Amino acid sequence: MLNLTFLGTSSGVPTRYRNVTSLIVHTGPGRQWWMVDCGEATQHRLQRVPYSVHDLEGICITHVHGDHSYGLPGLLASASMTGRTKPLILIAPAAIKAWLDATLLHTELFLTYPLIHIDVDSTDLVHERPGLHSLRITRHALSHRAPSVAYRFEVENSKWQLDKHALLAHGVPSGPAWGQLHAGKDVTLMDGRVLAASDFRQVQTERAVVVIGGDNDTPALLADACAGAQLLVHEATYTEAMLQKVGPGPTHSSVQRVAQFAAQAALPNLILTHFSARYHHAEGMAELAAEARQFYHGTLYLARDFDTYELDAEGGLTLRASQK
């Protein structure tokens, strides 16, 4: 129902194994998708996944730090150079828009499409798409040395279903009348009876909710955002022991702190990401996983670049594709 593809899972700097932060959120309908953060070289990572910038509905930036935003100018330019014309939504701090405006001016970059900026600090509800395939995105303040937010994506897919048993009980066999009623049209039968479509149609709705955090040293700030959520995606830059050595300056989370919060919030699924380069090897990732498992016993993944996960309407999380 909702798919996540990680384009970068490294903290601060890229390495041979991981690029800096960017995440695809495929909300549908069809091929429409969103991006959360856009670190340097994100557009190169897009060349290796089945998503096009022409289907990109919007970009959400969690905060101003370069490992979450330096890929924006190149991505926007490439979208222009390949002929994009439909508007693109940019949900980001005002400073990001000012930086982009300066970059466009001084590099003679002229976009072929409207860039619709929504200041992330201006409202909690930053985007809403109503309808049978609805999307609601809200922002939630975090704690970091630069103002940072999380984004909560709520996706609802609804479809009309006929009450077939009621129709048969009314003596209406399967046929053209069923199709008209399913389409919302009232039907007049041969015997003169009028069947109202509203009496025989029901809406079936599936829902998925994911919270995607930016950099944050206090996971408990997401308590309200995670209410009713099925999945949390959160940075886990260090182990708790290393975080104690590093000190409070970087204002990041440890695996232990995120895992403890996820357990307390009764979240069924947790994906950790944004790992320090010191862990970009098998032993390092095993150390992070072991710490997480001490405190969290739900479905747990440590994301890798190009991993794709599917969150279904029942709250199940499945790894659909792994690292290339």
ZIWOJO-V660149 format. One record per pair of residues at least 4 apart in sequence whose C-alpha atoms are under 8 Angstrom apart, sorted by the first residue. I is the first residue (numbers start at 1). J is the second residue. Records with the same first field share a line. If there is no record, write none. Layout:
I=J, J
This chain:
1=27, 208, 310, 311, 312, 313
2=25, 26, 27, 28, 155, 208, 310, 311, 312
3=24, 25, 26, 27, 308, 309, 310, 311
4=23, 24, 25, 26, 308, 309, 310
5=23, 24, 25, 306, 307, 308, 309
6=22, 23, 24, 303, 304, 305, 306, 307, 308
7=19, 20, 21, 22, 23, 24, 42, 45, 46, 305, 306
8=18, 19, 20, 21, 22, 23, 39, 42, 304, 305, 306
9=18, 19, 20, 21, 22, 273, 274, 275, 303, 304, 305
10=14, 15, 18, 19, 20, 21, 273, 274, 275, 276, 277
11=20, 21, 67, 237, 274, 275, 276, 277
12=20, 67, 276
13=19, 20, 67, 277
14=18, 19, 20, 277
15=19, 277
17=280, 305
18=280, 304, 305
19=39, 41, 42, 305
20=39, 40, 67, 68, 274
21=37, 38, 39, 67, 68, 274
22=35, 36, 37, 38, 39, 42, 68
23=35, 36, 37, 38
24=33, 34, 35, 36
25=33, 34, 35, 36
26=31, 32, 33, 34
27=32, 33, 34, 135, 155
28=32, 33, 133
29=133
31=51, 55
32=55, 56, 57
33=55, 56, 57, 58
34=56, 57, 58, 59, 60
35=56, 58, 59, 60
36=59, 60, 61, 62
37=59, 60, 61, 62, 68, 69
38=42, 61, 67, 68, 69, 70, 71, 72
39=66, 67, 68, 69, 70, 71, 72
40=66, 67, 68, 69, 70, 71, 72
41=45, 71
42=46, 71, 75
43=47, 71, 74, 75
44=48
45=49
46=50, 51, 52
49=306
51=55
52=56
53=79, 84
54=79, 84
56=88
57=88, 89
58=88, 89, 90, 91
59=88, 89, 90, 91
60=90, 91, 92, 151
61=68, 69, 90, 91, 92, 93
62=68, 92, 93, 148, 149, 150, 151, 213, 214, 215
63=68, 69, 92, 93, 146, 147, 148, 149, 214, 215
64=68, 69, 93, 95, 96, 146, 147, 148
65=69, 146
66=70
69=96
71=75
72=76
73=77, 100, 103, 104
74=78
75=79
76=80, 111
77=81, 109, 110, 111
78=82
79=83, 84
80=84, 85, 110, 111, 112, 113
83=112
84=112, 113
85=112, 113, 114
86=113, 114
87=113, 114, 115, 116
88=113, 114, 115, 116
89=115, 116, 117, 118
90=115, 116, 117, 118
91=117, 118, 119, 120, 126
92=96, 97, 117, 118, 119, 120
93=97, 119, 120, 121
94=98, 119, 120
95=99
96=100
97=101, 117
98=102
99=103
100=104
101=105
102=106
103=107, 109
104=108, 109, 110
105=109
118=122, 126
119=123
120=124, 126, 139
123=139
124=138, 139, 140
125=136, 137, 138, 139
126=137, 138, 139
127=135, 136, 137, 138
128=134, 135, 136, 137
129=133, 134, 135, 136
130=134, 135
132=156, 157, 158, 159
133=155, 156, 157, 158
134=155, 156, 157
135=153, 154, 155, 156
136=152, 153, 154, 155
137=151, 152, 153, 154
138=151, 152, 153
139=149, 150, 151, 152
140=149, 150, 151, 152, 222, 225
141=147, 148, 149, 150, 221
142=147, 148, 149, 150, 214, 215, 216, 217, 218, 221, 222
143=147, 148, 215, 216, 217, 218, 221, 251
144=148, 215, 216, 217, 250, 251, 252
145=249, 250, 251
148=214, 215, 216
149=213, 214, 215
150=211, 212, 213, 214, 222
151=211, 212, 213
152=209, 210, 211, 212, 225
153=209, 210, 211
154=207, 208, 209, 210
155=207, 208, 209
156=205, 206, 207, 208
157=205, 206, 207
158=203, 204, 205, 206
159=203, 204, 205
160=182, 201, 202, 203, 204
161=182, 201, 202, 203, 204
162=178, 181, 182, 200, 201, 202
163=167, 200, 201, 202
164=168, 200
165=169
166=170, 200
167=171, 172, 173, 200
168=172, 173
172=177
174=178
175=179
176=180
177=181, 187
178=182
179=183
180=184, 185, 186, 187
181=185, 186, 187, 196, 197, 200, 201
182=197, 201
184=197, 198, 201
185=196, 197
186=194, 195, 196, 197
187=194, 195, 196, 197
188=192, 193, 194, 195
189=193, 194, 195
195=199
196=200
197=201
198=202
206=313
207=313
208=229, 230, 311, 312, 313, 315
209=228, 229, 230, 231
210=229, 230, 231, 232, 233
211=225, 226, 229, 231, 232, 233
212=232, 233, 234
213=232, 233, 234, 235
214=234, 235
215=234, 235, 251, 252, 253
216=235, 251, 252, 253
217=251, 252, 253, 254
218=253, 257
219=223, 253, 257, 258, 261
220=261
222=226
223=227, 265
225=229
226=232, 265, 267
227=265
229=267
230=267, 268, 269, 315
231=267, 268, 269, 270, 271, 311, 315
232=262, 267, 269, 270, 271
233=270, 271, 272, 273
234=258, 270, 271, 272, 273, 274
235=252, 253, 272, 273, 274, 275
236=252, 253, 254, 255, 258, 272, 273, 274, 275
237=252, 253, 254, 255, 273, 274, 275, 276
238=242, 243, 252, 253, 254, 255, 275, 276, 288
239=243, 254, 255, 256, 287, 288, 291
240=244, 254, 255, 256, 257
241=245
242=246
243=247, 248, 253, 254
244=248
246=250
248=252
253=257, 258
254=258
255=259, 272, 288, 291, 292
256=260, 291, 292, 295
257=261
258=262
259=263, 292, 293, 295, 296
260=264, 295, 296
261=265
262=266, 267, 270, 296
263=267, 295, 296, 297, 298
267=298
268=298, 299, 315
269=298, 299, 300, 316, 317
270=298, 299, 300, 301
271=300, 301, 302, 303
272=300, 301, 302, 303
273=302, 303, 304
275=279, 280
276=280
278=284
279=283, 284, 285, 288
280=284, 285
281=285
282=286
283=287
284=288
285=289, 302
286=290
287=291
288=292
289=293, 302
290=294
291=295
292=296
293=297
296=300
299=317
303=307
304=322, 323
305=323
306=321, 322, 323, 324
307=319, 320, 321, 322, 323
308=319, 320, 321, 322
309=317, 318, 319, 320, 321
310=316, 317, 318, 319, 320
311=315, 316, 317, 318
312=316, 317
